[in-house]
Amino acid sequence: MKRKFEIIKLLKIGLPTFIISIMLVYCTNEVTPSLYDSVKDGPEKPVINSISPESGLAGITEFTLNGENFSTVLEENVVYFGSTPAVVLSASETQITVLPPNVVQDSIAVYMNTTSTLYSDTILVDLKSAINEVYAFADFELPYAITADKDGNIYLSLSGEGVKKLTPEGELTDFAPKGGETFYSALQYGTGEILYGVRGVRALFKIEEGQAPATFAVFENGTSMFDLDFDKDHNLWLGGKGGKIYRVPNNPTGTNDWKSFEFESDINALKVYNDYLYISASSETSEDIYRKEIISADSLGANELVFSILANFEDGIKASVITFTADGQMLLGTNDIDPIKFVNPDGSFGNLYEGVITPEIISFTWGMGDELYVTVANEEIQTIYSVNIQKSGAPQYGRE
């Protein structure tokens, strides 16, 4: 009985002491942080307060996100348009600039995350297409040269079928029957609703509605014309192979009423802009853009090198068409994988709308707004696109 009492006494004295000791040991050690605490102390949820602009061109227009809790490390910001990530161009804690994917959709959800697993709320924008097919041609219908009038009608050379007229409403009708041509390499709209065309022979053709094409001018043996353009006085300037540039007056006295100017290289394309004749020229050792001042109908200035295609792009690239925007940006239609090149007035250059337009460019003509109509031909597609350049074209003489 005495032994039982002693055991109970020891338990009364020792157990509290043991418990206190254990508590002291645990109180002197740090508690392992929980998963909850780790997330709580990590990056905060990113917040998108606004996006600018609210609408743009898919794959082209840069968007700016304004908000909070963005990462200053570029790669840590992941911005989505729908389920497709954008290219992040710059980032600060409160602002991110991105290039959207080439996904065309109205009210597409934009959202993001950083290094956390927390996603921002969504904000909606519209992504429009930069290019649109203007007409659904049949597989056997191959459009080549195009030109347009001031009312937005497009005139096009359809292989083996003469010249067609395409209205802004999408109606395709006959304009002029086929003559000796398979197709025209270039067309220009002139006053009196008359078209002028060339097709790789030593002649210029006049094309009136409902009539077979008529010979307007005949040039020297050994020459062939690939391109033409009007100047402000409605003289026509032509070039191609044969080492010559030709000027034909608007009202010639006969098919031999023209003046020639020596030019040593083959001419792929030409364009009149701001009283200069711009020329895409090829030789065995060069691929260049030159210009000559149009001093008068009977006088051209000396060659001025404007841009070297061979020096600035890959070997084998040729410019088959030239045009200008109203602010002086030169656009070149080429056979490259990114077929439209730009050359700015300050000499900077690059690819217009990379990855959006397929090669090869055959012809250009401006609409009445910001749209540039483009004939594209490759193994898979031959069609005409309307390309939103986001700026208007330079004056097109002949269709005033």
C-alpha positions, 0 to 999 in steps of 0.5 A: 500500500505504501509503494502504491502511494509513492508511485502516485506521488512521483507522478504528481511531481514528475509529470508536470515537470516533464510536460514543461520541459517538452514545451520549453524544448519545442518553444526554442525551435522554429516552426516549419512554414506551411504551404499556405504561408509560402503562397501567402508570402509569394508574388501577388495576383497580377491585376489588369486595370486597362488595355490600349487600344481596345481593338487592333490587327491580329499579329501586328498591333502592339497592345499596352496593359496597365495594372499592378503586380507585374514582374520587371523580369520580361520572361516572368510575364505570360500574357494570353489572348484566348489560349494563345500566348502573346510576345511580351516586348517590355515590362514594368511593375505597372505596364506591359507591352505585347504583340498579340498572336495572329488570332482573329476574334472579336471580344477575345479574353486577355489575361496573364500571370507571373511567377505565381499560379495566380491568374489575373482577371480577363479583359476583352479586346477585338483582334481584326485581320490585317488581310482579307481575300477580296474575291473567292476565285476558282482554282483555274482563275488566276489573277495577275495585274490589278489597278483601281479607280477612284470609286473603289472598283478593281480591274484585274487581268485574269489569266486567259480570260481578259480583263475583269471589273470587281466592284466594292460589293464583290460583283465580278463582271467582264470589262474587256475581252481577251486579246493576244495576251495570256495576262498583263504584267501591269495595268494602270487606270487612266482618265476616261475609264481607260486602262493601259497595260503591258505584258512582256512584249515591246508594246503598250496596250489601251484597254477600253470597256467592251472592246478588244485591246488596241496597240497604243505604242510600239517600242524598239526591237529587243525591248519588252515592257514589264511595268508602267506608271503615270506622272502628274501630267499624265505622261506614261513611263515604262520599263522592262528589258532592253536597256531603255526607259520610255515616256509616252504622252497621254495623247500620242500622235501615233504608236511611235510617239515616244521618247527613250532614255538609256538605262543599263539594267533590266527593270522589274518595276517602276513607280512615280512619286514626288516628281521622281521615277523610282526603279527596281533594277537587276543586273548580274551583280546587283539588285537595287532601287534607283530613282531619277528626277523627272525634270520634264517630259523630255529630261530625266536626272541622273541615277540615284541609288535609294536602296540595295536589296542585295545588300540588305536582304537574302540573295535571290530576292527581287522587287517586282512592284513598288508603291508609296504611302502618303507619308513617303514610306516605300513598299516593295512587293517581293518573292521573299517568305515575308513578301512586303518590304518597307523602306522609310524616308530615313533609310530604315527598312524591314518586313511589313507584317511578318508572318501574316502575308504569304509570298509571292507578290505580283501586283499592287494598287491602292484603294481609296482608304488605307487598304492596299490591294495585293495579288499573291501567287504561289503553289497553293494560292492565287488571289487578291488580298486587301491589306490594311496598311493603317495609312493611306497611299500616295496620289495615284495619277490618272484616276483623279 
